[in-house]
Amino acid sequence: MASTLAAIIILGLIVIFWLEAARARELAAGISRAACEKERYQLLDDGVYLQRFALRWTPAGLRFRRMYRFDYSIDGALRQSGYVLLLGTQLEAVHIQGRHTIEQENTPVEAHSEKAKTKGAEVIPFPKKR
């Protein structure tokens, strides 16, 4: 009985993790699309891919920090990479064309994922792998 309950709990946690990861990927795709439209760049491959994943302590508790990469083109010929950093459902940073742009509001991303308002700021990078 206890092993069945433990298996159900573990399965439930896996499903919750998978749903949150899918939601974060959709948010990152929308943000990258909006950032490319704002700069009048062409988003290539119409999507993002997870490059880094980490846990981070925040005042609200433990959150997942994800870095999604996306490819874009300025002139239609050269492929360049940008990234979106999400801390839970909060937009932490967007990087395009050698510039860091960051969301200044502390509202969840889904409140304004249709158009990512970006302003210049510094970004705290992921720790380097050793």
KAGI-V282167 format. One record per residue. N is the residue number from 0. OMEGA is omega in degrees with one decimal (* if undefined). Layout:
n = {N & N}
omega = {OMEGA & OMEGA}
This chain:
n = {0 & 1 & 2 & 3 & 4 & 5 & 6 & 7 & 8 & 9 & 10 & 11 & 12 & 13 & 14 & 15 & 16 & 17 & 18 & 19 & 20 & 21 & 22 & 23 & 24 & 25 & 26 & 27 & 28 & 29 & 30 & 31 & 32 & 33 & 34 & 35 & 36 & 37 & 38 & 39 & 40 & 41 & 42 & 43 & 44 & 45 & 46 & 47 & 48 & 49 & 50 & 51 & 52 & 53 & 54 & 55 & 56 & 57 & 58 & 59 & 60 & 61 & 62 & 63 & 64 & 65 & 66 & 67 & 68 & 69 & 70 & 71 & 72 & 73 & 74 & 75 & 76 & 77 & 78 & 79 & 80 & 81 & 82 & 83 & 84 & 85 & 86 & 87 & 88 & 89 & 90 & 91 & 92 & 93 & 94 & 95 & 96 & 97 & 98 & 99 & 100 & 101 & 102 & 103 & 104 & 105 & 106 & 107 & 108 & 109 & 110 & 111 & 112 & 113 & 114 & 115 & 116 & 117 & 118 & 119 & 120 & 121 & 122 & 123 & 124 & 125 & 126 & 127 & 128 & 129}
omega = {-179.6 & 180.0 & 176.8 & 178.4 & 178.1 & 179.0 & 178.5 & 178.4 & 179.2 & 178.0 & 177.3 & 178.1 & 177.8 & 179.4 & 178.3 & 178.6 & -178.9 & 179.3 & 178.3 & 178.6 & 178.4 & 178.7 & 178.7 & 179.2 & 177.6 & 177.8 & 179.8 & 178.3 & 178.6 & 179.4 & 180.0 & 177.8 & 179.5 & 179.4 & 178.2 & 177.6 & -179.9 & -179.5 & -177.0 & 175.2 & 178.9 & 175.3 & -177.9 & 177.8 & 176.2 & 177.9 & -179.7 & 174.3 & -177.9 & 178.2 & -179.6 & -177.2 & -179.2 & 172.6 & -178.7 & 175.6 & 176.2 & 175.8 & 178.9 & -179.9 & -178.0 & -179.3 & 173.9 & 175.3 & -176.6 & 174.1 & 178.2 & 175.7 & 172.6 & 179.6 & 178.8 & 179.1 & 178.7 & -174.6 & 179.9 & -177.4 & -176.8 & 177.9 & 177.2 & -179.0 & 172.5 & 177.2 & 176.2 & 175.1 & 176.1 & 173.2 & -170.1 & 174.7 & 178.7 & 174.1 & 178.6 & -179.0 & 171.5 & -179.4 & 177.1 & 170.3 & 176.0 & 179.6 & 171.5 & 172.8 & -173.8 & 176.5 & -176.3 & -177.5 & 177.2 & 178.5 & 177.9 & -176.2 & -175.3 & 178.4 & -179.9 & -178.8 & 179.2 & 175.7 & -178.0 & 176.4 & -174.9 & 177.6 & -177.2 & 177.6 & 177.8 & 179.9 & 175.5 & -175.6 & 172.7 & 174.5 & 179.9 & 177.9 & -179.2 & *}
